[in-house]
Amino acid sequence: DSMNTNSLTKLFNPTDDHAALREMVRSFTEREVEPQALEYNRSETFNSELFRKFGSQNGGLGILGLTAPDEFGGTGLPDATAVSIVHEELSYSDPALCLCYLAHSILLVNNLAVNANDEQLARFMPGICDGSKIGGMCMSEPNAGTDVLGMKSNAVYDSSRDGFILNGTKMWITNGTLTGKETGDLFLVYARTGTEKRSDITQFVVEKGLEGFNVGQKITDKLGMRASPTAELVFENVFLPAKTHVVGDVNGATLCMMRNLEIERVALAAMAVGIARRSLDEMIAYASNRPAFGKSSLFGFGQIQKHISESYAEYMAGKCYLYAIANGLDLSTYGNGLDADGVKLYCATMAKNVADRAIQVMGGYGYCGEYTVERLWRDAKLLEIGGGTNESHHKNMARDLHKLDGDKLE
C-alpha cells in the first residue's frame, strides 16, 4: 500500500514546492476562509478584506499573481499543478470565494502574463498581484454565452486619437462589482474589431473610472456561488489608447481566449475536486457518529456504504485525471483542449453527485446550511455551466475525437 500511496502523493504534489504550497493554502483556508464562508454566502456579499490577503502586500499569501512573472510582482509559477492545488484547497471551504480568485488570478492575471507586452506588465501587473486592485475578464454577453464569437460588443479605431472606442454589454462578470455599485478595478475585455471573420476579436484593458464604463446591474439571487459578486457591465463610447490598452494583436485575441480557456477549465475541475473532498469528509464524519436501528453507526448499512464508497472512487478518479493533466500542461501552448474539456466535464458532474450523496447520507441535517454540503451542492452546479457548459465540452471533445479518424487511442 505504501508504494501506491507514495505514487499518488507524487501525482498530487509532484515536488516539495507543491507540497509546501498545498500546506500553506490549506492552513490559511482552515484559519481564515472556513470561518467566514457561511455568513458571506448567506448575505451574498464579497469579502474583499479577506480576498486582498491573497495578494503579496502586508504579509499576504502572494497567490493572486501565481502564474505571473516575479519581475512584475507575480509569484512566478507558470504551472498548472500549482493552479490546481490552490483552487482545490480554497474550494474545500468556500467555492464562491475561490471563483472570485479564479476570475482574478486566471482570467485576468494569467491572461495578461501570457499575452501582454512588458510595458503593459509593468503598468498593470503589480496592483493586481499585490491585492490593491481586483478585477476579472469580460467575454460573455446577454445574447452570447457558449457562442462566444457571436459577441456584439465592438471597438472602432479612431485614427485622430490613436485609440479604440468601445461599445457593448458584458454579462455574468465575476468581480464585475465589488460593492454592488461601482465596477471592479481592472478588466480584460474581448470585443469585435473586424468585419471579415467571426474571429476578428481584440482584447483590451479597461480600468475603473474610465468615462462610459459602468455597472449595468449586480446579479443577485443566484442558486450558488453567492459570495462571489456577478455583474452586468456596460461600455458606452469608452476610449482606449491603442498603445497601452490593446493586449496582443488587433483581431488576434481568439487564440488568447482559447489558450486561457484551457487553464480555466483545469482550475474549475480543481474546484470540483475540492468540493468533492469536503463532501466526502462531511458524510464520512456524519455516518461514523450517527447510530441507527441498533447499529453504532450508519456504516452498518449497505445503502450508506454504497453512497460513500462510490463517492470516494469517483472523487479519486477525478483527482487523478486532474493532476495527470495539470502536471503535463504547458500554460504557454495551445492544443490541450481534449483533456482540459474532459477533466472539467467529468469532475463538475462528479462533484455535484458527491455533494448530492452527502446530503442524502446526512438526511435533514444535510439539507441545512450549517452542515455545509447543501451549499457545496448548489455551488457545484455552476461548474456544469460556467467556463464552458457540459454541452460545449461534448461538442469540443467530439470534434477532437472525430479527428482521430481511425487512429487508436494510446
ABEGO torsion letter per residue (X at the ends): XAAAAAAAAAAABABAAAAAAAAAAAAAAAAAAAAAAAAAAAAGBBBAAAAAAABABGGBAGAAAAABBAAAGBAGBBBAAAAAAAAAAAAAABAAAAAAAAAAAAAAAAAAAAABBAAAAAAAAAAAAAGABBBBBBABBAABBABAAABABBBBBBAAAGBBBBBEBBBGBBGABAAGABBBABBBBBBBABAABAABBBBBBBBBGBBGBBBABBBBGBABGAABBBBBBBBBGBBBBAAAABBEBBGAAAAAAAAAAAAAAAAAAAAAAAAAAAAAAAAAAAAAABBBGGBABAAABAAAAAAAAAAAAAAAAAAAAAAAAAAABBAABBGAAAAAAAAAAAAAAAAAAAAAAAAAAAEAAAABAAAGAAAAAAAAAAAAABGEBAAAAAAAAAAAAAAAGGBBBX
